[in-house]
Amino acid sequence: MSAAGPEFRKQFLIEARHSLEKHYLPRITRCLKLLSEEDLWWKSHSTSNSVGNLVLHLSGNVRQWIISDLGGAPDVRERDKEFRELGPIPRRVLVARLEKTVAEAGRVLGRLTGRDLARERVIQGFRVTGFKAIFHVAEHFAYHAGQIIFVTKLRRGEDMGFTRLPGEKRKPTRLPPI
């Protein structure tokens, strides 16, 4: 890690924070605003997760891996409860929980040192460095954001407009209030 230098570490943390706060969180919150309260807890079958479950799961994962382990907060996660929840937890509560968790994680990422990133630790039984923990959270967040977007497209029957090529203009979309 030392060959990469402090600038690489700084850029890695900036990119991870941007991915969570500016790229995927807004997409997830937009989906939550577009789905009905009923659709937030809809499951295609008994072994699938609802969007509500995925939001609880993302909040739990970010809190455990970044806020608790890297940031030193107590680990109070009850992972199984994230998937057993049947709702309805109101949309505004889900949005607030995820936004608060991502903001708190961003503050932790903003104060990590090279030593924090290089140090090995055990999270959920996995031996990882701080780098690996952050990479895991970012990819995990992106994976479930994709699932939430897919369910939103499925339930609403419309393109979300998240992907566009450089130079393409995006059509404005009106969002319902939370």
C-alpha positions in Angstrom: 0.0 0.0 0.0 2.8 2.4 0.7 3.9 2.4 -3.0 0.5 4.0 -3.8 1.2 6.9 -1.5 -1.1 9.3 0.3 -2.6 10.8 -2.8 -3.9 7.4 -3.9 -5.4 6.8 -0.5 -7.0 10.2 -0.5 -8.5 9.7 -4.0 -9.7 6.2 -3.0 -11.6 7.6 -0.1 -13.0 10.5 -2.2 -14.3 8.1 -4.8 -15.8 5.7 -2.3 -17.6 8.5 -0.6 -18.8 9.9 -3.9 -20.1 6.5 -4.9 -22.2 6.2 -1.8 -23.3 9.8 -1.3 -23.6 11.2 -4.8 -24.1 8.3 -7.1 -26.1 5.5 -5.6 -27.9 7.1 -2.6 -29.7 9.6 -4.9 -30.8 6.8 -7.2 -32.1 4.7 -4.3 -34.0 7.7 -2.8 -35.5 8.5 -6.2 -36.8 4.9 -6.5 -38.2 5.1 -3.0 -40.1 8.3 -3.9 -41.5 6.7 -7.0 -42.7 3.4 -5.4 -46.0 3.2 -3.5 -45.9 2.3 0.1 -47.2 -1.2 -0.9 -44.5 -1.6 -3.6 -41.8 -0.9 -1.0 -42.7 -4.2 0.7 -43.6 -6.2 -2.4 -41.8 -9.5 -3.0 -41.9 -11.4 -6.3 -41.8 -14.6 -4.2 -41.1 -15.8 -0.7 -37.3 -16.1 -1.2 -36.8 -12.6 -2.6 -36.3 -9.4 -0.7 -38.5 -6.3 -0.8 -37.0 -2.9 -1.5 -37.7 -2.1 2.1 -35.6 -5.1 3.2 -32.8 -4.0 0.9 -32.8 -0.5 2.3 -32.6 -1.9 5.9 -29.9 -4.3 4.8 -27.8 -1.5 3.2 -28.2 0.7 6.3 -27.1 -2.3 8.4 -24.1 -3.2 6.2 -22.8 0.4 6.0 -23.2 0.9 9.7 -21.5 -2.4 10.6 -18.6 -2.2 8.2 -17.8 1.5 8.1 -19.4 3.3 11.0 -18.8 0.6 13.6 -15.6 -1.2 12.5 -13.7 1.6 10.8 -15.3 4.4 12.8 -15.3 2.8 16.2 -19.0 3.0 17.0 -20.7 0.1 18.8 -21.8 -2.7 16.5 -25.5 -3.2 17.2 -26.5 -4.8 13.9 -29.1 -7.5 13.8 -28.6 -8.7 10.2 -31.4 -11.3 10.2 -34.0 -8.7 11.2 -33.2 -6.7 8.1 -34.6 -9.6 6.0 -37.5 -10.7 8.3 -39.1 -7.2 8.4 -42.4 -7.3 6.5 -43.2 -3.6 6.9 -44.7 -1.3 6.5 -42.0 1.0 7.7 -43.0 4.3 6.0 -41.0 5.5 3.1 -39.9 8.7 4.9 -38.4 6.6 7.7 -36.5 4.4 5.3 -35.2 7.4 3.4 -34.1 9.2 6.6 -32.4 6.1 7.9 -30.4 5.4 4.8 -29.5 9.1 4.3 -28.4 9.4 8.0 -26.3 6.2 7.7 -24.6 7.3 4.5 -23.8 10.7 5.9 -22.3 9.2 9.0 -20.3 6.8 6.9 -19.1 9.7 4.8 -17.8 11.5 8.0 -15.9 8.3 9.0 -14.4 8.0 5.5 -13.3 11.6 5.7 -11.2 11.1 8.7 -9.5 7.7 8.0 -5.7 7.5 7.8 -3.4 5.3 5.7 -2.9 3.3 8.8 -6.7 2.7 9.2 -6.8 1.5 5.6 -3.9 -0.9 5.8 -4.8 -2.4 9.2 -6.3 -5.9 9.1 -9.5 -6.5 11.1 -12.3 -9.1 11.2 -15.8 -8.0 10.1 -18.6 -10.6 10.0 -16.0 -13.3 10.2 -14.0 -12.0 7.2 -10.4 -10.9 7.6 -10.1 -7.7 5.7 -8.0 -4.5 5.5 -9.7 -1.1 5.7 -9.3 -0.8 2.0 -11.1 -4.1 1.4 -13.9 -3.1 3.9 -14.6 0.1 2.0 -14.4 -1.6 -1.4 -16.8 -4.2 -0.1 -19.3 -1.6 1.1 -19.1 0.4 -2.2 -19.7 -2.7 -4.4 -22.4 -4.1 -2.1 -24.2 -0.8 -2.1 -24.0 -0.6 -5.9 -25.3 -4.2 -6.2 -28.4 -3.7 -4.1 -29.0 -0.2 -5.7 -29.2 -2.1 -9.0 -31.8 -4.5 -7.5 -33.8 -1.5 -6.2 -33.7 0.2 -9.6 -34.8 -3.1 -11.3 -37.8 -3.5 -8.9 -38.7 0.1 -9.5 -38.6 -0.3 -13.3 -40.6 -3.6 -12.9 -43.3 -2.1 -10.7 -43.6 1.2 -12.6 -43.0 0.0 -16.1 -40.8 3.0 -17.0 -37.2 3.8 -17.6 -35.6 5.6 -14.7 -33.3 7.7 -16.9 -30.2 7.0 -14.8 -28.0 6.0 -17.8 -27.2 8.4 -20.5 -24.2 8.9 -22.8 -22.1 12.0 -22.7 -23.9 14.8 -24.6 -27.4 13.2 -24.2 -30.0 15.4 -22.6 -32.0 14.0 -19.8 -35.7 14.5 -19.7 -36.9 16.2 -16.5 -38.9 14.0 -14.2 -41.3 15.2 -11.6 -41.0 13.3 -8.3 -43.9 13.0 -5.8 -43.1 14.4 -2.4 -42.0 12.1 0.4 
